[in-house]
Amino acid sequence: MAERLSGKSAFVTGAGGGIGRGIAEVLAANGASVTIAEINDETGRSTADELCLTGYEAQYYHVDIRSEDDIKAGIVAHMERFGALDILVNNAGQNQHFDASQMTVDEWEKSMSLNLRGAWLCCKHALPIMAKQNAGVIISIASVHATMTANNFFPYNVAKSGILGLTRSIALDWGHHNIRAVAVSPGWVRTQPAIDFLEAADDPAAEEQRVKDLHPVKRIGEPRDIGALVAFLASDEAGYITGTEIVIDGGISARYAG
Ligand SMILES: NC(=O)c1ccc[n+]([C@@H]2O[C@H](COP(=O)([O-])OP(=O)(O)OC[C@H]3O[C@@H](n4cnc5c(N)ncnc54)[C@H](O)[C@@H]3O)[C@@H](O)[C@H]2O)c1
């Protein structure tokens, strides 16, 4: 399956670390050329450099997905380097924990611009290119919090629910241009925010074991687990999958909590 995405190119936001990096690595290993669209210059550049050293085609471009100008410039740079935009992965995002009665309008807007508006803006600038190509796949990383949630995940869960709506609309409105849109909803994945959460416990090892035991697969996901799913969804083998959400959570959401 090494050449599953050969000849294709991908623009992955937040690909300097965590899940985004895992996605970029697996897409590249499947033959895709990748733009690492990242706000952190150090991790973005080192990720692109490491992919190139491995023999893959990659470039770094500074993109803050809260800025439409950055997104526009990033996509122009992608087109200049790779000549097509086959795969957009809306990955950058961050958990937030606010009290709905205390949160300010400014905090709300900052959260939405990162967790929802940025994905729409990337679609806005990718869709005309994909329509011209008569081909494209847009994969947006939502979360299990898009369809269920826990206390104190506001308004992150609201934004992630919005990603599912965005995905459905794009699938419906752009399908006749041979563009597919799919949302991927991970559960626990071992990235810095998850590590920080575990380490904040009184007994981090016991907390990690507790979390692992919640999963039928008895482990926490790794960024490359998400990358493997994204590589499949981006490929022609997934040509009948659009307008929907795929949950990837080690089975944690199969359990009825009642
Ligand atoms: N880790 C999990 O357990 C988990 C579970 C469900 C969903 N998710 C979702 O997966 C995505 C990635 O999460 P993660 O855990 O890898 O986070 P992370 O913090 O490890 O990585 C996020 C990356 O995005 C970059 N980034 C942050 N703000 C940006 C911006 N404005 N513009 C461009 N890049 C930016 C960061 O520099 C970093 O490289 C997020 O959308 C998150 O909501 C994560």
Ligand as a Chemical Component Dictionary entry (heavy atoms), coordinates in Angstrom:
data_LIG
# 
_chem_comp.id                   LIG 
_chem_comp.type                 NON-POLYMER 
_chem_comp.pdbx_formal_charge   0 
_chem_comp.three_letter_code    LIG 
# 
loop_
_chem_comp_atom.comp_id 
_chem_comp_atom.atom_id 
_chem_comp_atom.alt_atom_id 
_chem_comp_atom.type_symbol 
_chem_comp_atom.charge 
_chem_comp_atom.model_Cartn_x 
_chem_comp_atom.model_Cartn_y 
_chem_comp_atom.model_Cartn_z 
_chem_comp_atom.pdbx_ordinal 
LIG N1  N1  N 0  -5.275 14.419 21.335 1  
LIG C1  C1  C 0  -6.525 14.029 21.481 2  
LIG O1  O1  O 0  -6.813 13.222 22.383 3  
LIG C2  C2  C 0  -7.600 14.550 20.552 4  
LIG C3  C3  C 0  -8.855 13.925 20.616 5  
LIG C4  C4  C 0  -9.871 14.376 19.767 6  
LIG C5  C5  C 0  -9.626 15.391 18.872 7  
LIG N2  N2  N 1  -8.404 15.991 18.839 8  
LIG C6  C6  C 0  -8.219 17.058 17.849 9  
LIG O2  O2  O 0  -7.088 16.752 17.054 10 
LIG C7  C7  C 0  -6.482 17.955 16.602 11 
LIG C8  C8  C 0  -5.002 17.947 16.967 12 
LIG O3  O3  O 0  -4.896 17.849 18.380 13 
LIG P1  P1  P 0  -3.537 17.392 19.090 14 
LIG O4  O4  O 0  -3.924 16.623 20.283 15 
LIG O5  O5  O -1 -2.615 16.806 18.095 16 
LIG O6  O6  O 0  -2.984 18.811 19.582 17 
LIG P2  P2  P 0  -1.470 19.315 19.751 18 
LIG O7  O7  O 0  -1.591 20.511 20.639 19 
LIG O8  O8  O 0  -0.585 18.186 20.128 20 
LIG O9  O9  O 0  -1.075 19.772 18.271 21 
LIG C9  C9  C 0  -1.726 20.842 17.646 22 
LIG C10 C10 C 0  -0.825 21.420 16.580 23 
LIG O10 O10 O 0  -1.533 22.510 15.966 24 
LIG C11 C11 C 0  -0.698 23.664 15.974 25 
LIG N3  N3  N 0  -1.534 24.866 16.041 26 
LIG C12 C12 C 0  -2.122 25.394 17.137 27 
LIG N4  N4  N 0  -2.781 26.509 16.808 28 
LIG C13 C13 C 0  -2.623 26.700 15.475 29 
LIG C14 C14 C 0  -3.062 27.677 14.567 30 
LIG N5  N5  N 0  -3.795 28.724 14.977 31 
LIG N6  N6  N 0  -2.720 27.564 13.262 32 
LIG C15 C15 C 0  -1.969 26.506 12.842 33 
LIG N7  N7  N 0  -1.501 25.561 13.669 34 
LIG C16 C16 C 0  -1.828 25.653 14.977 35 
LIG C17 C17 C 0  0.187  23.487 17.202 36 
LIG O11 O11 O 0  1.359  24.293 17.116 37 
LIG C18 C18 C 0  0.467  21.991 17.152 38 
LIG O12 O12 O 0  1.545  21.672 16.294 39 
LIG C19 C19 C 0  -7.253 19.099 17.255 40 
LIG O13 O13 O 0  -8.239 19.582 16.355 41 
LIG C20 C20 C 0  -7.928 18.425 18.431 42 
LIG O14 O14 O 0  -9.098 19.099 18.831 43 
LIG C21 C21 C 0  -7.398 15.595 19.664 44 
# 
loop_
_chem_comp_bond.comp_id 
_chem_comp_bond.atom_id_1 
_chem_comp_bond.atom_id_2 
_chem_comp_bond.value_order 
_chem_comp_bond.pdbx_ordinal 
LIG N1  C1  SING 1  
LIG C1  O1  DOUB 2  
LIG C1  C2  SING 3  
LIG C2  C3  SING 4  
LIG C2  C21 DOUB 5  
LIG C3  C4  DOUB 6  
LIG C4  C5  SING 7  
LIG C5  N2  DOUB 8  
LIG N2  C6  SING 9  
LIG N2  C21 SING 10 
LIG C6  O2  SING 11 
LIG C6  C20 SING 12 
LIG O2  C7  SING 13 
LIG C7  C8  SING 14 
LIG C7  C19 SING 15 
LIG C8  O3  SING 16 
LIG O3  P1  SING 17 
LIG P1  O4  DOUB 18 
LIG P1  O5  SING 19 
LIG P1  O6  SING 20 
LIG O6  P2  SING 21 
LIG P2  O7  DOUB 22 
LIG P2  O8  SING 23 
LIG P2  O9  SING 24 
LIG O9  C9  SING 25 
LIG C9  C10 SING 26 
LIG C10 O10 SING 27 
LIG C10 C18 SING 28 
LIG O10 C11 SING 29 
LIG C11 N3  SING 30 
LIG C11 C17 SING 31 
LIG N3  C12 SING 32 
LIG N3  C16 SING 33 
LIG C12 N4  DOUB 34 
LIG N4  C13 SING 35 
LIG C13 C14 SING 36 
LIG C13 C16 DOUB 37 
LIG C14 N5  SING 38 
LIG C14 N6  DOUB 39 
LIG N6  C15 SING 40 
LIG C15 N7  DOUB 41 
LIG N7  C16 SING 42 
LIG C17 O11 SING 43 
LIG C17 C18 SING 44 
LIG C18 O12 SING 45 
LIG C19 O13 SING 46 
LIG C19 C20 SING 47 
LIG C20 O14 SING 48 
# 
